[in-house]
């Protein structure tokens, strides 16, 4: 399918690896000029080189932590007329409820709510003026179904979802949409860290921990990041202009609800 976004410009946050990288690859394959970002400049450079080599896309690199205002300013300066913004950021580490401190909450809200809101506010007016814009927020399936230990992540990402809900309706007449993707368990560094925690706590082999986790999912596997990237590219496409304010779960059927 031609997504109708060849030549469009996209900023993909936290895209040197994992789900962000998958989104960057999918948008580059669709013909977009992309800006990628990551904290580790060497890793970011490798990712940018690989995407250029595999897609032929024009790829710009902006290293740095998204929570630092200078990094956000550099992202916007690299692509002030972005047509597409993919908000993505690392989530707070696993922590038991009783151990969560105020500082943990503030840092989580900064990373997973305030930072993406700031980028959306900076870029949305230009999108509306040009009559095309797509904002895709990568949040979490834990927004819909809480996961113990990820309370800070769930709360901050739910806040982002609610904060942008009215803007999604206000700007759809400008052909600007705002949607969220709620990933379940994907084969990324983050899930590998979770499996290693199970290994340490239970004294089992990593392969056994992975097999148990995959067996709990109705699909009997983890998600492939490329599957989420494809969904992101569709939501960012010219074909998705009538979809806005939605929170799309991609979890292999793990959430047990009907709706």
BALOMAR-760381 format. One record per atom (N, C-alpha, C): residue in three letters; x, y, z. Coordinates in steps of 0.02 Angstrom, whole numbers, padded with zeros to 5 digits, always signed. Example, Ala and Ser with C-alpha at 12.3 -4.5 7.8 and 13.67 -1.06 7.14 Angstrom:
2
Ala+00660-00284+00390
Ala+00615-00225+00390
Ala+00660-00165+00390
Ser+00642-00112+00354
Ser+00684-00053+00357
Ser+00645+00002+00394
# end
This chain:
259
Unk+00042-00060+00000
Unk+00000+00000+00000
Unk+00044+00063+00000
Unk+00029+00109-00044
Unk+00061+00174-00043
Unk+00029+00216+00013
Unk+00068+00233+00063
Unk+00041+00269+00121
Unk+00031+00343+00108
Unk+00056+00367+00051
Unk+00044+00437+00034
Unk+00085+00487+00073
Unk+00142+00465+00101
Unk+00183+00511+00141
Unk+00254+00515+00116
Unk+00268+00492+00055
Unk+00334+00500+00027
Unk+00351+00574+00023
Unk+00410+00592+00047
Unk+00431+00662+00048
Unk+00411+00699+00111
Unk+00369+00670+00152
Unk+00352+00701+00216
Unk+00411+00698+00265
Unk+00410+00743+00313
Unk+00464+00746+00363
Unk+00439+00721+00430
Unk+00480+00679+00462
Unk+00459+00648+00525
Unk+00513+00651+00577
Unk+00492+00666+00638
Unk+00536+00662+00697
Unk+00514+00601+00736
Unk+00562+00557+00750
Unk+00547+00497+00789
Unk+00591+00499+00851
Unk+00560+00506+00909
Unk+00597+00513+00971
Unk+00621+00445+00996
Unk+00677+00446+01031
Unk+00705+00384+01061
Unk+00705+00328+01010
Unk+00739+00339+00955
Unk+00733+00293+00897
Unk+00798+00259+00878
Unk+00847+00258+00923
Unk+00909+00224+00907
Unk+00902+00148+00913
Unk+00850+00125+00949
Unk+00840+00053+00958
Unk+00767+00041+00975
Unk+00749-00023+00981
Unk+00683-00043+01005
Unk+00626-00020+00961
Unk+00570-00003+00994
Unk+00510+00015+00959
Unk+00517+00080+00919
Unk+00555+00127+00947
Unk+00567+00190+00911
Unk+00604+00178+00846
Unk+00655+00136+00849
Unk+00692+00119+00788
Unk+00647+00087+00736
Unk+00603+00042+00759
Unk+00557+00009+00713
Unk+00512+00060+00678
Unk+00490+00110+00715
Unk+00448+00163+00685
Unk+00488+00203+00634
Unk+00551+00218+00652
Unk+00594+00256+00606
Unk+00604+00217+00541
Unk+00617+00153+00546
Unk+00627+00111+00486
Unk+00565+00111+00443
Unk+00506+00102+00474
Unk+00444+00098+00436
Unk+00429+00164+00400
Unk+00442+00220+00433
Unk+00429+00285+00402
Unk+00480+00298+00346
Unk+00542+00277+00356
Unk+00592+00284+00303
Unk+00572+00242+00242
Unk+00548+00181+00255
Unk+00526+00138+00200
Unk+00467+00169+00162
Unk+00427+00208+00197
Unk+00369+00241+00165
Unk+00390+00304+00127
Unk+00455+00320+00128
Unk+00479+00377+00089
Unk+00488+00441+00127
Unk+00483+00439+00193
Unk+00491+00500+00233
Unk+00564+00518+00242
Unk+00577+00582+00249
Unk+00641+00608+00274
Unk+00634+00608+00350
Unk+00681+00576+00385
Unk+00671+00566+00456
Unk+00727+00597+00499
Unk+00708+00613+00560
Unk+00755+00635+00612
Unk+00752+00583+00668
Unk+00809+00554+00683
Unk+00812+00504+00736
Unk+00849+00532+00796
Unk+00835+00502+00854
Unk+00861+00529+00917
Unk+00878+00472+00964
Unk+00928+00481+01005
Unk+00946+00433+01057
Unk+00999+00462+01102
Unk+01003+00435+01163
Unk+01052+00460+01211
Unk+01123+00442+01193
Unk+01133+00383+01165
Unk+01199+00358+01148
Unk+01215+00378+01076
Unk+01261+00425+01067
Unk+01274+00451+01000
Unk+01304+00399+00953
Unk+01345+00354+00979
Unk+01374+00302+00936
Unk+01320+00254+00911
Unk+01276+00233+00957
Unk+01221+00189+00938
Unk+01175+00223+00889
Unk+01162+00287+00900
Unk+01119+00325+00856
Unk+01149+00329+00786
Unk+01214+00342+00783
Unk+01248+00346+00718
Unk+01244+00280+00680
Unk+01251+00224+00716
Unk+01246+00159+00683
Unk+01176+00148+00655
Unk+01126+00166+00695
Unk+01057+00158+00673
Unk+01043+00200+00611
Unk+01065+00263+00613
Unk+01053+00307+00556
Unk+01087+00280+00493
Unk+01148+00255+00500
Unk+01184+00227+00443
Unk+01148+00166+00415
Unk+01124+00122+00459
Unk+01088+00063+00437
Unk+01023+00080+00401
Unk+00987+00130+00426
Unk+00924+00150+00394
Unk+00938+00181+00326
Unk+00989+00223+00322
Unk+01007+00252+00257
Unk+01024+00197+00207
Unk+01064+00148+00230
Unk+01086+00095+00186
Unk+01030+00050+00162
Unk+00981+00037+00206
Unk+00928-00011+00188
Unk+00869+00022+00152
Unk+00860+00088+00160
Unk+00801+00121+00131
Unk+00818+00176+00081
Unk+00879+00203+00085
Unk+00897+00259+00043
Unk+00868+00325+00067
Unk+00838+00325+00127
Unk+00806+00385+00154
Unk+00857+00436+00177
Unk+00836+00498+00179
Unk+00876+00552+00209
Unk+00864+00549+00285
Unk+00918+00538+00322
Unk+00912+00527+00395
Unk+00957+00578+00431
Unk+00927+00616+00476
Unk+00964+00663+00518
Unk+00968+00636+00589
Unk+01022+00651+00623
Unk+01033+00626+00690
Unk+01034+00684+00741
Unk+00997+00676+00795
Unk+00999+00724+00850
Unk+01009+00685+00914
Unk+01071+00679+00938
Unk+01084+00643+01000
Unk+01063+00683+01061
Unk+01048+00648+01115
Unk+01033+00681+01178
Unk+00972+00653+01212
Unk+00965+00674+01275
Unk+00909+00653+01318
Unk+00849+00699+01304
Unk+00793+00670+01287
Unk+00734+00709+01271
Unk+00709+00752+01328
Unk+00725+00732+01389
Unk+00702+00770+01447
Unk+00741+00835+01456
Unk+00796+00843+01420
Unk+00835+00905+01423
Unk+00808+00953+01370
Unk+00787+01013+01391
Unk+00760+01061+01343
Unk+00806+01074+01282
Unk+00873+01077+01290
Unk+00915+01087+01231
Unk+00908+01032+01179
Unk+00898+00970+01201
Unk+00888+00915+01153
Unk+00822+00924+01115
Unk+00770+00942+01151
Unk+00706+00954+01117
Unk+00712+01012+01068
Unk+00747+01065+01088
Unk+00757+01122+01043
Unk+00796+01101+00981
Unk+00845+01058+00990
Unk+00885+01035+00933
Unk+00843+00992+00886
Unk+00799+00951+00913
Unk+00754+00911+00871
Unk+00710+00955+00828
Unk+00681+01006+00859
Unk+00636+01051+00823
Unk+00675+01091+00771
Unk+00736+01113+00790
Unk+00777+01150+00743
Unk+00797+01108+00683
Unk+00807+01042+00694
Unk+00825+00997+00639
Unk+00768+00986+00591
Unk+00706+00996+00614
Unk+00648+00984+00572
Unk+00590+01028+00595
Unk+00595+01093+00586
Unk+00543+01139+00612
Unk+00475+01131+00579
Unk+00475+01103+00518
Unk+00412+01092+00483
Unk+00395+01018+00479
Unk+00403+00984+00535
Unk+00388+00912+00538
Unk+00315+00900+00522
Unk+00303+00851+00480
Unk+00235+00830+00464
Unk+00212+00775+00512
Unk+00261+00739+00540
Unk+00247+00681+00581
Unk+00290+00684+00644
Unk+00260+00673+00702
Unk+00297+00669+00765
Unk+00279+00603+00798
Unk+00330+00562+00810
Unk+00320+00501+00848
Unk+00350+00512+00917
Unk+00306+00519+00967
Unk+00328+00529+01036
Unk+00344+00461+01067
Unk+00405+00453+01087
Unk+00427+00391+01119
Unk+00481+00410+01169
Unk+00484+00374+01224
Unk+00536+00388+01274
Unk+00542+00327+01320
Unk+00600+00320+01349
Unk+00609+00264+01395
Unk+00563+00270+01455
Unk+00540+00212+01478
Unk+00495+00212+01536
Unk+00533+00206+01601
Unk+00501+00226+01656
Unk+00533+00219+01722
Unk+00547+00146+01737
Unk+00599+00132+01775
Unk+00615+00063+01792
Unk+00563+00032+01837
Unk+00560-00034+01837
Unk+00515-00072+01881
Unk+00531-00053+01953
Unk+00478-00039+01992
Unk+00488-00022+02062
Unk+00425-00039+02101
Unk+00432-00072+02157
Unk+00375-00089+02199
Unk+00340-00026+02224
Unk+00274-00029+02230
Unk+00234+00030+02248
Unk+00259+00064+02311
Unk+00274+00025+02362
Unk+00296+00054+02426
Unk+00363+00089+02421
Unk+00402+00072+02370
Unk+00469+00101+02363
Unk+00471+00163+02319
Unk+00414+00180+02288
Unk+00412+00237+02243
Unk+00416+00303+02283
Unk+00464+00344+02266
Unk+00473+00409+02298
Unk+00444+00464+02254
Unk+00434+00521+02285
Unk+00407+00579+02248
Unk+00451+00595+02187
Unk+00517+00589+02197
Unk+00564+00605+02142
Unk+00554+00557+02084
Unk+00538+00494+02099
Unk+00525+00445+02046
Unk+00464+00466+02004
Unk+00413+00489+02039
Unk+00351+00510+02005
Unk+00364+00571+01961
Unk+00400+00619+01988
Unk+00414+00680+01950
Unk+00456+00665+01888
Unk+00504+00621+01895
Unk+00546+00603+01837
Unk+00505+00566+01784
Unk+00460+00521+01807
Unk+00418+00485+01760
Unk+00370+00530+01723
Unk+00341+00578+01758
Unk+00295+00625+01726
Unk+00333+00670+01677
Unk+00395+00689+01695
Unk+00435+00730+01649
Unk+00448+00692+01584
Unk+00469+00629+01590
Unk+00488+00590+01531
Unk+00428+00569+01489
Unk+00375+00547+01521
Unk+00321+00513+01485
Unk+00257+00553+01478
Unk+00258+00615+01504
Unk+00201+00659+01492
Unk+00223+00729+01470
Unk+00264+00762+01511
Unk+00281+00832+01496
Unk+00323+00839+01433
Unk+00372+00794+01423
Unk+00415+00799+01364
Unk+00375+00789+01299
Unk+00334+00737+01293
Unk+00295+00731+01231
Unk+00244+00787+01222
Unk+00216+00812+01276
Unk+00169+00869+01270
Unk+00206+00930+01242
Unk+00267+00942+01268
Unk+00305+01000+01245
Unk+00320+00996+01170
Unk+00338+00937+01146
Unk+00352+00929+01075
Unk+00288+00937+01033
Unk+00234+00909+01057
Unk+00170+00917+01021
Unk+00149+00990+01017
Unk+00156+01026+01073
Unk+00137+01096+01073
Unk+00181+01137+01025
Unk+00244+01119+01020
Unk+00290+01156+00976
Unk+00275+01145+00903
Unk+00256+01085+00884
Unk+00249+01067+00814
Unk+00178+01069+00787
Unk+00129+01062+00831
Unk+00059+01058+00808
Unk+00035+01120+00771
Unk+00051+01182+00793
Unk+00026+01240+00756
Unk+00049+01241+00683
Unk+00111+01222+00670
Unk+00135+01220+00601
Unk+00100+01167+00560
Unk+00088+01109+00592
Unk+00051+01056+00557
Unk-00019+01081+00537
Unk-00052+01114+00584
Unk-00120+01139+00570
Unk-00119+01191+00514
Unk-00069+01235+00515
Unk-00065+01286+00463
Unk-00053+01256+00394
Unk-00015+01201+00391
Unk+00000+01168+00327
Unk-00052+01116+00308
Unk-00101+01105+00352
Unk-00156+01059+00339
Unk-00134+00986+00330
Unk-00082+00968+00366
Unk-00064+00897+00371
Unk-00021+00888+00433
Unk-00040+00840+00474
Unk+00001+00824+00532
Unk-00021+00758+00563
Unk+00027+00721+00587
Unk+00013+00658+00622
Unk+00057+00655+00684
Unk+00026+00649+00741
Unk+00062+00638+00804
Unk+00043+00569+00830
Unk+00094+00528+00838
Unk+00083+00460+00863
Unk+00123+00452+00928
Unk+00088+00437+00981
Unk+00119+00428+01046
Unk+00127+00354+01061
Unk+00188+00332+01075
Unk+00198+00263+01096
Unk+00192+00263+01172
Unk+00139+00233+01197
Unk+00128+00233+01270
Unk+00139+00162+01296
Unk+00089+00129+01321
Unk+00097+00061+01348
Unk+00030+00028+01358
Unk+00029-00038+01350
Unk-00031-00076+01367
Unk-00049-00069+01440
Unk-00001-00049+01482
Unk-00015-00041+01554
Unk-00060+00019+01568
Unk-00070+00063+01519
Unk-00118+00117+01527
Unk-00189+00088+01530
Unk-00200+00034+01494
Unk-00265+00003+01491
Unk-00274-00051+01545
Unk-00222-00088+01558
Unk-00224-00141+01608
Unk-00162-00135+01652
Unk-00169-00112+01714
Unk-00111-00097+01755
Unk-00066-00157+01767
Unk-00001-00142+01771
Unk+00050-00192+01785
Unk+00086-00171+01848
Unk+00083-00213+01900
Unk+00116-00196+01963
Unk+00190-00185+01951
Unk+00215-00132+01980
Unk+00285-00115+01973
Unk+00298-00062+01919
Unk+00248-00052+01876
Unk+00254-00001+01824
Unk+00204+00056+01837
Unk+00191+00069+01900
Unk+00140+00119+01920
Unk+00157+00189+01894
Unk+00221+00208+01899
Unk+00241+00275+01876
Unk+00232+00281+01801
Unk+00254+00230+01765
Unk+00246+00231+01692
Unk+00173+00234+01672
Unk+00132+00192+01703
Unk+00061+00190+01686
Unk+00027+00257+01699
Unk+00042+00287+01757
Unk+00011+00350+01775
Unk+00031+00407+01729
Unk+00095+00412+01713
Unk+00119+00466+01671
Unk+00092+00459+01599
Unk+00093+00398+01574
Unk+00069+00388+01505
Unk-00006+00396+01500
Unk-00042+00378+01552
Unk-00115+00391+01553
Unk-00128+00466+01553
Unk-00086+00503+01590
Unk-00092+00575+01591
Unk-00081+00605+01522
Unk-00032+00581+01486
Unk-00020+00605+01417
Unk-00080+00591+01373
Unk-00107+00532+01378
Unk-00165+00512+01338
Unk-00224+00559+01350
Unk-00238+00573+01414
Unk-00294+00616+01430
Unk-00281+00689+01410
Unk-00218+00710+01419
Unk-00201+00780+01405
Unk-00212+00798+01331
Unk-00195+00751+01287
Unk-00199+00765+01215
Unk-00266+00745+01184
Unk-00312+00719+01224
Unk-00375+00695+01196
Unk-00417+00751+01166
Unk-00420+00809+01198
Unk-00460+00863+01170
Unk-00426+00894+01110
Unk-00359+00899+01111
Unk-00323+00926+01053
Unk-00334+00883+00992
Unk-00340+00818+01002
Unk-00352+00772+00945
Unk-00417+00790+00910
Unk-00468+00808+00948
Unk-00532+00827+00918
Unk-00529+00898+00889
Unk-00493+00941+00922
Unk-00491+01011+00901
Unk-00455+01020+00834
Unk-00408+00977+00818
Unk-00367+00988+00759
Unk-00379+00939+00702
Unk-00425+00892+00710
Unk-00436+00845+00655
Unk-00465+00880+00593
Unk-00500+00935+00602
Unk-00525+00973+00544
Unk-00469+01006+00506
Unk-00410+01012+00537
Unk-00350+01037+00503
Unk-00309+00981+00471
Unk-00338+00921+00470
Unk-00303+00861+00445
Unk-00242+00845+00488
Unk-00249+00858+00553
Unk-00197+00840+00601
Unk-00229+00790+00649
Unk-00198+00732+00656
Unk-00225+00680+00701
Unk-00176+00666+00757
Unk-00203+00644+00813
Unk-00163+00625+00871
Unk-00189+00558+00896
Unk-00147+00508+00895
Unk-00166+00442+00918
Unk-00110+00411+00960
Unk-00129+00361+00998
Unk-00080+00325+01039
Unk-00079+00251+01021
Unk-00019+00223+01023
Unk-00011+00151+01017
Unk+00007+00124+01085
Unk-00029+00072+01107
Unk-00017+00042+01172
Unk+00014-00027+01162
Unk+00080-00031+01163
Unk+00112-00096+01152
Unk+00109-00142+01213
Unk+00103-00206+01199
Unk+00110-00256+01250
Unk+00182-00278+01254
Unk+00194-00343+01255
Unk+00261-00369+01263
Unk+00295-00379+01196
Unk+00347-00339+01184
Unk+00384-00343+01122
Unk+00456-00364+01135
Unk+00486-00393+01084
Unk+00554-00419+01091
Unk+00605-00362+01086
Unk+00614-00327+01141
Unk+00659-00270+01145
Unk+00704-00277+01206
Unk+00751-00230+01213
Unk+00795-00230+01272
Unk+00756-00226+01337
Unk+00700-00189+01336
Unk+00661-00180+01397
Unk+00632-00247+01422
Unk+00606-00287+01377
Unk+00579-00352+01399
Unk+00635-00398+01420
Unk+00693-00393+01387
Unk+00749-00434+01408
Unk+00771-00417+01479
Unk+00768-00353+01497
Unk+00784-00333+01565
Unk+00734-00363+01615
Unk+00670-00364+01595
Unk+00619-00394+01637
Unk+00632-00469+01647
Unk+00652-00502+01594
Unk+00666-00574+01599
Unk+00727-00587+01644
Unk+00777-00544+01638
Unk+00836-00552+01681
Unk+00819-00542+01754
Unk+00770-00499+01768
Unk+00748-00489+01837
Unk+00715-00553+01863
Unk+00676-00586+01821
Unk+00644-00649+01840
Unk+00697-00702+01853
Unk+00748-00703+01812
Unk+00803-00751+01821
Unk+00836-00741+01888
Unk+00850-00678+01906
Unk+00883-00663+01969
Unk+00839-00679+02029
Unk+00774-00666+02023
Unk+00729-00676+02080
Unk+00712-00749+02090
Unk+00706-00787+02036
Unk+00680-00855+02041
Unk+00733-00908+02029
Unk+00792-00887+02007
Unk+00845-00936+01996
Unk+00831-00984+01940
Unk+00800-00959+01886
Unk+00785-01002+01829
Unk+00828-00979+01770
Unk+00831-01020+01718
Unk+00869-01002+01659
Unk+00831-00949+01618
Unk+00869-00907+01584
Unk+00839-00855+01543
Unk+00792-00884+01491
Unk+00811-00940+01461
Unk+00768-00972+01411
Unk+00702-00994+01441
Unk+00704-01017+01503
Unk+00642-01039+01536
Unk+00597-00979+01551
Unk+00628-00924+01574
Unk+00589-00864+01588
Unk+00555-00838+01525
Unk+00592-00839+01470
Unk+00564-00816+01407
Unk+00507-00861+01384
Unk+00517-00926+01389
Unk+00465-00974+01368
Unk+00401-00964+01409
Unk+00408-00954+01474
Unk+00350-00942+01517
Unk+00313-00879+01496
Unk+00351-00826+01484
Unk+00320-00762+01466
Unk+00284-00767+01399
Unk+00315-00800+01351
Unk+00283-00808+01286
Unk+00220-00851+01291
Unk+00222-00901+01334
Unk+00164-00946+01341
Unk+00104-00910+01371
Unk+00116-00857+01409
Unk+00061-00819+01439
Unk+00023-00777+01388
Unk+00052-00765+01331
Unk+00019-00725+01280
Unk-00021-00770+01233
Unk-00082-00751+01216
Unk-00121-00793+01170
Unk-00086-00807+01104
Unk-00042-00762+01082
Unk-00005-00773+01019
Unk+00054-00821+01029
Unk+00068-00837+01092
Unk+00124-00882+01110
Unk+00192-00856+01085
Unk+00199-00790+01084
Unk+00262-00760+01065
Unk+00263-00687+01087
Unk+00322-00655+01083
Unk+00327-00583+01092
Unk+00314-00549+01025
Unk+00295-00487+01028
Unk+00285-00449+00967
Unk+00351-00433+00933
Unk+00350-00430+00868
Unk+00407-00407+00828
Unk+00402-00331+00824
Unk+00455-00294+00843
Unk+00451-00221+00838
Unk+00429-00196+00769
Unk+00446-00233+00716
Unk+00426-00211+00649
Unk+00350-00209+00642
Unk+00314-00251+00680
Unk+00241-00250+00677
Unk+00214-00185+00705
Unk+00244-00161+00759
Unk+00224-00097+00787
Unk+00244-00040+00740
Unk+00303-00046+00710
Unk+00324+00005+00662
Unk+00276+00013+00605
Unk+00250-00043+00580
Unk+00202-00041+00524
Unk+00138-00006+00546
Unk+00115-00019+00607
Unk+00055+00014+00632
Unk+00067+00089+00639
Unk+00125+00107+00664
Unk+00143+00178+00671
Unk+00142+00213+00603
Unk+00172+00181+00553
Unk+00174+00211+00486
Unk+00104+00220+00458
Unk+00060+00172+00470
Unk-00008+00180+00445
Unk-00043+00239+00479
Unk-00036+00244+00545
Unk-00068+00300+00580
Unk-00040+00367+00559
Unk+00023+00367+00536
Unk+00055+00428+00513
Unk+00039+00443+00439
Unk+00004+00398+00407
Unk-00006+00403+00335
Unk-00063+00449+00315
Unk-00065+00463+00250
Unk-00120+00502+00223
Unk-00185+00463+00224
Unk-00181+00397+00232
Unk-00241+00355+00233
Unk-00278+00357+00299
Unk-00247+00385+00352
Unk-00274+00380+00419
Unk-00302+00446+00446
Unk-00323+00489+00401
Unk-00346+00555+00422
Unk-00412+00556+00460
Unk-00449+00500+00460
Unk-00513+00497+00495
Unk-00506+00459+00561
Unk-00445+00445+00581
Unk-00432+00411+00645
Unk-00397+00460+00691
Unk-00429+00479+00745
Unk-00396+00525+00792
Unk-00423+00513+00863
Unk-00382+00529+00911
Unk-00401+00520+00981
Unk-00408+00448+01002
Unk-00376+00403+00966
Unk-00384+00332+00980
Unk-00322+00304+01013
Unk-00333+00251+01052
Unk-00279+00216+01088
Unk-00280+00144+01065
Unk-00233+00126+01022
Unk-00235+00063+00987
Unk-00188+00013+01021
Unk-00218-00039+01047
Unk-00182-00091+01083
Unk-00152-00141+01033
Unk-00088-00156+01042
Unk-00055-00206+01000
Unk-00016-00253+01047
Unk-00049-00308+01066
Unk-00023-00349+01120
Unk-00033-00424+01110
Unk-00050-00445+01048
Unk-00060-00516+01036
Unk-00121-00545+01071
Unk-00167-00502+01093
Unk-00227-00526+01126
Unk-00222-00534+01201
Unk-00168-00507+01231
Unk-00157-00517+01303
Unk-00210-00483+01345
Unk-00234-00425+01324
Unk-00287-00391+01362
Unk-00352-00430+01353
Unk-00386-00449+01407
Unk-00442-00495+01401
Unk-00510-00462+01387
Unk-00511-00397+01376
Unk-00575-00364+01366
Unk-00603-00373+01296
Unk-00669-00363+01291
Unk-00703-00366+01226
Unk-00694-00301+01187
Unk-00693-00246+01224
Unk-00687-00180+01191
Unk-00621-00147+01212
# end
